[in-house]
């Protein structure tokens, strides 16, 4: 009996080698430690020996962009998560560090990981944990079970977080007090430990451009919170005082560019933070920042941009007189951006009668501004100064034979082509007129011949023949010929000769007369 031994397929062997090579490349590219396995989207470190003491860092920052999951377990030497270590993995969504020696998480640890949704730090050595690393994250899960937390105000935010997220059924969190008594975190009570609050003196700030204003922020909390002002993108000069309660913010010489901005007062302590915001409204006179000559679109449009608060009223003037708007000429506002208005004076099929100077006047309670623009829609018909600019005024149908192939340069009509065509038409007319004149002359000569040769049929034929012979004989311009007509003939002349001389034949008349 013959036994068959299954041999490995060469194709599978090559595929396995390729996979090993790819994994090896990723290990090298991500700086993957010996205790970890790394791929293009995941890093997992579970081998306790030799273990890791910090997060693996990629050789180049772009190589960690696609990593979405990091799993670390059984790493006793991993004591902390420091600034920028996790920040290399900007696409990270799930982070797990369990059954390790983790004691500290930096306040800036996750500042770049805005996509984080799941964090599990269970069964580590965390005795305290600040809210700062997590406050900007939209976490769906934060698991912290089996950590030796100390009952303190610093972990009060975890209790608040549990109450907000309703984790009471899934997590049993405990802390130990000064007497080493183990207490459920939900029952923890720490004196003088409260979330901060902040109240502004005004939540809708209104000020006239160029004036100054002061905003106050009154805060409470235990321990007393630190206060800061968030004035991102504020152009106006400003100064703050946060050493007193209430804290103050003074804005000097307020600019119209700050209208619509939000100003926030942030109160923060170890329990958490609170933010109160107000909107700044700046009143200022109108300013026409842009106006341009009309452009053809669906309709003709004189575009403009006006800034002003409150919203300015707009009035157009044509050649110095008030322009009465109608369904054919009217103002349209297309975009409103804070206190900035983008629009146009819309004209429906304007003619040469609408050419002239247009002036826009913008006015509100704080002032006014005006700008002028010259508009030319079409030339006066018949003056030959230029073509009609608006093709919608006179509409007509065209066919491919009228316009030719628009994509073929050989069909383009040039001024030279038009001139040649006109010359050809003129020559044709001259030829036709010449032929007509020649035909008419021939008819007249024929009638004369018929009239004078009617007495003799034979004589008429002979006269016609001689006439043709004489006509075809070359003319000598130097020969002087006198032609006379004599009705008397010699006696020996025949009757046919008499008939032959019965009409006048002009023969060899010199050019000079």
C-alpha positions in Angstrom: 0.0 0.0 0.0 1.4 3.3 -1.0 1.2 6.2 1.5 0.8 9.8 0.4 2.6 12.6 2.2 1.1 16.0 1.8 3.7 18.5 0.8 3.4 22.2 1.6 2.2 24.3 -1.3 4.8 26.7 -2.6 2.1 29.4 -2.9 1.1 29.2 0.8 4.8 29.3 1.8 5.4 32.5 -0.2 2.3 34.1 1.3 3.4 33.3 4.8 6.8 34.7 4.1 5.2 37.9 2.7 3.1 38.3 5.8 6.1 37.9 8.0 8.0 40.4 6.0 5.2 43.0 6.2 4.8 42.5 10.0 8.6 42.8 10.3 8.5 46.1 8.4 5.8 47.4 10.6 7.6 46.4 13.7 10.6 48.3 12.5 8.7 51.3 11.3 6.7 51.8 14.5 9.6 51.0 16.7 7.7 48.0 18.0 9.3 46.5 21.2 10.0 42.8 21.5 7.0 42.4 23.9 4.5 43.8 21.4 3.0 42.9 18.1 2.3 45.8 15.7 0.2 46.2 12.6 -0.9 49.1 10.4 -3.9 49.7 12.6 -3.3 48.0 16.0 -0.6 47.6 18.6 -0.9 45.1 21.4 1.7 44.4 24.1 0.9 41.5 26.4 4.3 39.8 27.1 5.5 40.6 30.6 9.1 39.8 29.6 11.1 41.8 28.8 8.2 44.2 29.0 7.9 47.9 28.2 8.4 51.0 30.3 6.8 53.5 28.0 4.6 53.6 24.9 6.1 52.5 21.6 6.9 55.6 19.5 6.9 55.4 15.6 10.1 56.4 13.8 8.1 58.9 11.8 4.9 60.6 13.1 2.9 59.9 9.9 3.4 56.1 10.4 1.1 56.1 13.4 -1.8 58.0 11.9 -3.7 54.8 10.9 -3.4 53.1 14.3 -6.9 53.0 15.9 -6.3 50.6 18.8 -3.6 50.1 21.5 -3.9 47.2 23.9 -1.3 47.0 26.8 -1.5 44.4 29.6 0.9 42.8 32.2 3.4 45.6 32.0 4.6 46.2 35.5 7.3 48.6 34.4 4.8 50.9 32.7 4.4 53.6 35.4 3.0 56.6 33.5 1.5 58.0 30.4 3.4 61.1 29.6 3.0 64.1 27.3 3.1 63.4 23.5 3.6 59.6 23.9 0.1 58.7 22.8 -0.1 61.9 20.8 1.7 60.3 17.9 -1.4 58.2 17.2 -3.9 60.9 16.2 -6.4 58.4 14.8 -6.5 56.4 18.1 -10.1 55.4 19.1 -9.6 52.7 21.7 -7.0 52.6 24.5 -6.6 49.8 27.0 -3.9 49.7 29.7 -4.8 47.0 32.3 -3.1 44.8 34.9 0.0 47.0 34.8 1.9 49.3 37.1 0.3 52.6 35.9 0.4 55.3 38.6 0.3 58.6 36.7 -1.5 60.1 33.7 -0.1 63.5 32.4 -2.5 66.4 32.1 -1.5 66.8 28.4 -1.5 63.0 27.7 -4.4 62.9 25.3 -4.4 66.5 24.0 -3.9 65.3 20.4 -6.2 62.3 20.5 -9.5 64.0 19.9 -10.9 60.8 18.3 -10.6 58.7 21.5 -14.0 57.1 22.5 -13.0 54.2 24.8 -10.4 54.2 27.6 -9.9 51.3 30.0 -7.4 51.8 32.9 -8.6 49.0 35.1 -6.5 47.1 37.7 -3.6 49.5 37.8 -2.0 51.5 40.7 -3.9 54.8 40.3 -4.4 56.5 43.6 -5.6 59.8 42.0 -6.5 61.0 38.6 -7.0 64.5 37.3 -9.9 65.4 35.0 -7.7 67.6 32.8 -6.5 64.8 30.4 -10.1 63.9 29.6 -12.1 67.1 29.7 -11.9 67.7 25.9 -12.8 64.1 24.9 -16.2 62.9 24.0 -15.8 59.5 25.7 -18.5 56.9 25.6 -16.7 54.7 28.1 -14.1 55.4 30.9 -13.4 52.2 32.9 -11.4 52.6 36.1 -12.3 49.6 38.3 -9.9 48.1 40.8 -7.6 51.0 41.3 -6.5 52.0 44.8 -8.0 55.5 44.8 -7.6 57.7 47.8 -10.8 59.5 48.9 -10.0 63.1 47.9 -11.4 66.1 46.1 -9.2 65.3 43.1 -11.3 62.2 42.2 -14.7 63.9 42.9 -15.1 64.5 39.1 -15.1 60.7 38.6 -18.1 60.4 40.9 -19.8 63.2 38.9 -18.9 61.5 35.7 -20.4 58.3 36.9 -23.6 60.0 37.8 -23.8 61.7 34.4 -23.0 58.5 32.4 -25.1 56.2 34.6 -22.2 53.7 35.2 -23.5 52.6 38.6 -24.5 49.1 37.3 -21.3 48.4 35.4 -18.5 49.8 37.6 -17.9 49.3 41.3 -15.4 52.1 42.2 -14.0 52.5 45.7 -11.7 54.7 47.6 -9.9 54.5 50.9 -10.0 57.4 53.4 -7.4 58.5 55.9 -8.3 55.6 58.2 -7.9 53.1 55.4 -11.6 52.6 55.3 -12.9 51.4 52.0 -15.9 53.5 50.7 -17.9 53.3 47.6 -17.1 56.2 45.4 -20.7 57.1 45.0 -20.9 57.5 48.8 -17.7 59.5 49.1 -18.1 62.9 50.9 -15.2 65.3 51.0 -15.6 68.6 52.8 -15.1 71.8 50.8 -15.1 69.9 47.5 -17.5 71.3 45.0 -17.7 71.9 41.3 -17.0 75.5 40.4 -19.5 77.9 38.9 -19.2 81.2 37.0 -21.6 84.1 36.5 -21.0 87.0 34.1 -22.2 90.6 34.7 -23.6 90.7 31.2 -24.3 87.9 28.7 -25.1 90.2 25.8 -22.5 92.9 25.5 -23.3 95.8 23.3 -20.9 98.6 22.6 -20.4 101.4 20.0 -17.2 101.1 17.9 -14.3 103.0 19.4 -15.7 102.8 23.0 -14.5 100.7 25.9 -16.3 98.2 28.1 -15.6 96.0 31.2 -17.0 92.5 31.8 -17.0 90.9 35.3 -17.0 87.2 36.2 -18.1 86.0 39.7 -17.0 82.4 40.6 -17.6 79.9 43.4 -16.3 76.4 44.2 -14.3 74.4 46.6 -11.4 74.7 46.6 -11.6 78.2 45.1 -11.3 77.9 41.3 -8.8 79.5 39.1 -10.3 81.9 36.5 -9.2 82.5 33.0 -10.7 84.4 30.0 -11.1 82.9 26.6 -10.9 85.7 24.0 -9.9 83.8 20.9 -9.6 86.0 17.7 -10.3 89.2 19.7 -8.8 92.1 17.7 -9.4 94.9 20.1 -6.9 95.7 22.8 -7.9 94.1 26.1 -6.5 93.4 29.6 -7.8 91.1 32.4 -7.5 90.8 36.2 -8.1 87.3 37.6 -6.5 87.8 41.0 -9.7 89.2 42.5 -13.2 87.9 42.7 -15.0 88.8 40.6 -12.4 88.7 37.8 -12.6 91.4 35.2 -11.9 91.9 31.5 -11.6 95.3 29.9 -11.8 95.8 26.1 -10.5 99.1 24.9 -11.3 101.0 21.7 -13.6 98.2 20.5 -13.2 97.3 16.8 -16.1 96.5 14.5 -14.2 93.4 13.5 -15.0 91.9 16.9 -18.7 92.1 16.4 -20.3 88.7 16.9 -17.4 87.1 18.8 -17.9 85.0 21.9 -16.1 85.8 25.2 -15.9 83.1 27.9 -15.0 83.0 31.6 -13.6 79.6 32.7 -13.6 78.6 36.4 -11.6 75.4 37.2 -10.5 73.5 40.3 -9.5 69.9 40.9 -13.2 68.8 40.9 -13.8 70.1 37.4 -14.5 73.3 35.5 -17.3 75.5 34.4 -17.5 78.0 31.5 -19.8 81.0 31.1 -19.9 82.8 27.7 -21.2 86.1 26.4 -21.6 87.5 22.9 -20.1 90.8 21.9 -22.2 93.1 19.7 -20.5 96.2 18.2 -22.6 99.0 16.7 -20.8 100.9 13.9 -21.5 103.1 10.9 -21.8 101.5 7.4 -18.8 100.9 5.3 -19.0 99.9 1.6 -16.0 97.7 1.3 -16.5 96.6 -2.3 -18.3 97.7 -5.4 -17.6 96.8 -9.0 -18.7 97.5 -12.6 -21.7 95.4 -13.7 -21.1 91.8 -14.8 -23.5 89.7 -17.0 -24.8 86.7 -15.2 -28.3 85.3 -15.2 -29.1 89.0 -14.9 -26.8 92.0 -15.0 -25.4 92.6 -11.6 -23.6 95.5 -9.9 -21.9 93.6 -7.0 -21.2 95.2 -3.6 -20.3 94.4 0.0 -21.5 96.5 2.9 -20.6 96.3 6.5 -22.7 97.9 9.2 -24.5 97.3 12.5 -27.4 97.7 12.9 -28.2 96.6 9.3 -27.9 99.6 7.1 -30.6 100.8 4.6 -29.5 100.9 1.0 -30.5 103.5 -1.6 -29.3 103.7 -5.2 -29.0 106.8 -7.3 -28.7 107.0 -11.1 -27.0 110.0 -12.5 -27.6 111.8 -9.2 -31.4 111.1 -9.1 -33.1 108.5 -6.8 -33.4 105.2 -8.6 -36.9 103.8 -8.2 -36.5 100.1 -8.0 -39.0 97.7 -9.7 -39.2 94.1 -10.7 -36.6 94.9 -13.5 -34.1 96.8 -11.3 -33.9 95.8 -7.7 -31.4 95.2 -4.8 -30.7 91.6 -3.9 -28.8 90.4 -0.8 -27.3 87.0 -1.4 -25.0 86.3 1.7 -25.1 87.7 5.2 -22.0 87.1 7.4 -22.3 88.6 10.8 -22.6 92.3 10.1 -21.4 92.0 6.4 -23.8 91.9 3.5 -23.0 90.7 0.0 -25.4 91.5 -2.8 -25.9 93.3 -6.1 -28.1 95.7 -7.9 -29.9 93.4 -10.4 -30.9 94.6 -13.8 -33.0 92.6 -16.2 -32.0 93.1 -19.8 -30.7 96.7 -19.5 -30.2 98.8 -22.7 -28.1 101.8 -23.7 -30.6 103.9 -21.8 -29.3 102.4 -18.6 -25.7 103.4 -19.2 -24.4 105.9 -16.7 -23.2 106.5 -13.1 -24.7 104.5 -10.3 -24.2 105.5 -6.6 -24.9 103.3 -3.6 -25.8 105.0 -0.3 -25.7 102.9 2.9 -27.1 104.5 6.1 -27.9 103.6 9.7 -28.1 105.3 13.1 -24.4 105.7 13.4 -23.4 107.1 10.0 -23.4 106.6 6.3 -21.2 105.8 3.4 -21.5 106.0 -0.4 -19.6 104.7 -3.4 -20.1 105.3 -7.2 -19.5 103.1 -10.1 -19.9 103.7 -13.9 -21.9 101.2 -15.8 -22.0 100.5 -19.6 -24.4 97.8 -20.7 -24.5 98.3 -24.5 -23.6 100.9 -27.2 -26.2 103.2 -28.7 -27.7 101.4 -31.7 -26.3 102.7 -35.0 -23.4 104.7 -33.7 -20.9 102.0 -34.7 -18.9 102.4 -31.5 -19.2 98.8 -30.5 -21.2 95.6 -30.3 -24.2 95.0 -28.1 -22.8 93.5 -24.9 -25.9 91.7 -23.7 -26.8 88.8 -26.0 -30.1 88.3 -24.2 -31.6 91.6 -25.6 -31.8 90.4 -29.2 -32.3 86.6 -29.4 -32.1 84.7 -32.6 -31.6 81.1 -33.6 -28.4 79.8 -35.2 -27.6 76.5 -36.8 -24.3 74.8 -37.2 -24.2 76.0 -40.8 -24.5 79.6 -39.5 -21.7 79.4 -37.0 -19.6 76.5 -38.3 -17.7 74.1 -36.1 -16.8 76.0 -32.9 -14.0 73.6 -32.2 -12.4 73.8 -35.7 -10.2 76.8 -36.4 -10.6 76.3 -40.1 -14.2 77.4 -39.8 -13.4 80.7 -38.2 -14.4 83.8 -40.1 -11.7 86.5 -40.4 -11.7 90.0 -41.8 -9.6 88.9 -44.8 -12.1 86.3 -45.7 -14.9 88.8 -45.6 -13.0 91.3 -47.8 -12.2 88.6 -50.4 -15.8 87.5 -50.4 -16.9 91.1 -51.1 -14.4 91.5 -53.9 -15.6 88.2 -55.5 -19.2 89.4 -55.3 -18.3 92.8 -57.0 -16.5 91.0 -59.9 -19.5 88.7 -60.4 -21.8 91.7 -60.6 -19.6 93.5 -63.2 -19.4 90.3 -65.4 -23.1 89.9 -65.4 -23.7 93.6 -66.3 -21.1 93.3 -69.1 -22.7 90.3 -70.6 -26.1 91.9 -70.4 -24.8 95.0 -72.2 -23.1 92.9 -74.9 -26.3 91.0 -75.5 -28.3 94.2 -75.8 -25.8 95.7 -78.3 -26.0 92.5 -80.3 -29.8 92.7 -80.4 -29.6 96.3 -81.6 -27.1 95.6 -84.4 -29.3 92.6 -85.5 -32.4 94.8 -85.7 -30.5 97.4 -87.8 -29.2 94.7 -90.2 -32.7 93.3 -90.5 -34.2 96.7 -91.2 -31.8 97.8 -94.0 -31.5 94.3 -95.6 -35.2 93.6 -95.9 -35.3 94.4 -99.7 -33.1 91.5 -100.7 -32.8 88.3 -98.9 -29.6 87.6 -100.7 -28.2 91.0 -100.0 -28.9 90.7 -96.4 -27.0 87.6 -96.1 -24.0 88.9 -98.0 -24.0 92.1 -95.9 -24.1 90.1 -92.7 -21.2 88.0 -93.9 -19.1 91.0 -94.9 -19.9 92.7 -91.7 -18.7 89.7 -89.7 -15.6 89.5 -91.8 -14.9 93.1 -91.3 -15.6 92.8 -87.5 -13.2 90.0 -87.2 -10.4 91.6 -89.2 -7.6 93.0 -86.9 -7.7 96.7 -86.6 -4.7 98.8 -87.4 -4.8 101.8 -85.1 -2.5 103.8 -87.4 -4.5 103.4 -90.6 -6.7 106.3 -91.6 -9.9 105.1 -93.2 -12.7 107.3 -94.5 -16.0 105.7 -94.8 -18.6 107.2 -97.1 -22.0 106.2 -98.1 -22.9 106.8 -101.8 -26.2 105.6 -103.2 -24.9 106.0 -106.9 -23.0 103.1 -108.2 -21.2 102.3 -111.4 -23.2 101.2 -114.3 -21.6 97.9 -114.5 -22.5 97.1 -110.9 -25.0 94.3 -110.3 -28.2 94.6 -108.4 -26.7 92.6 -105.6 -23.9 95.1 -105.3 -26.4 97.9 -105.0 -28.2 96.1 -102.3 -24.8 95.4 -100.6 -24.2 99.2 -100.4 -27.6 99.8 -99.1 -26.4 100.1 -95.4 -23.5 101.8 -93.6 -20.6 99.6 -92.3 -18.0 101.1 -90.1 -14.7 99.5 -90.9 -11.3 100.0 -89.3 -12.0 103.2 -87.5 -8.8 104.4 -85.9 -8.8 104.8 -82.0 -8.1 108.5 -82.3 -11.3 109.2 -84.1 
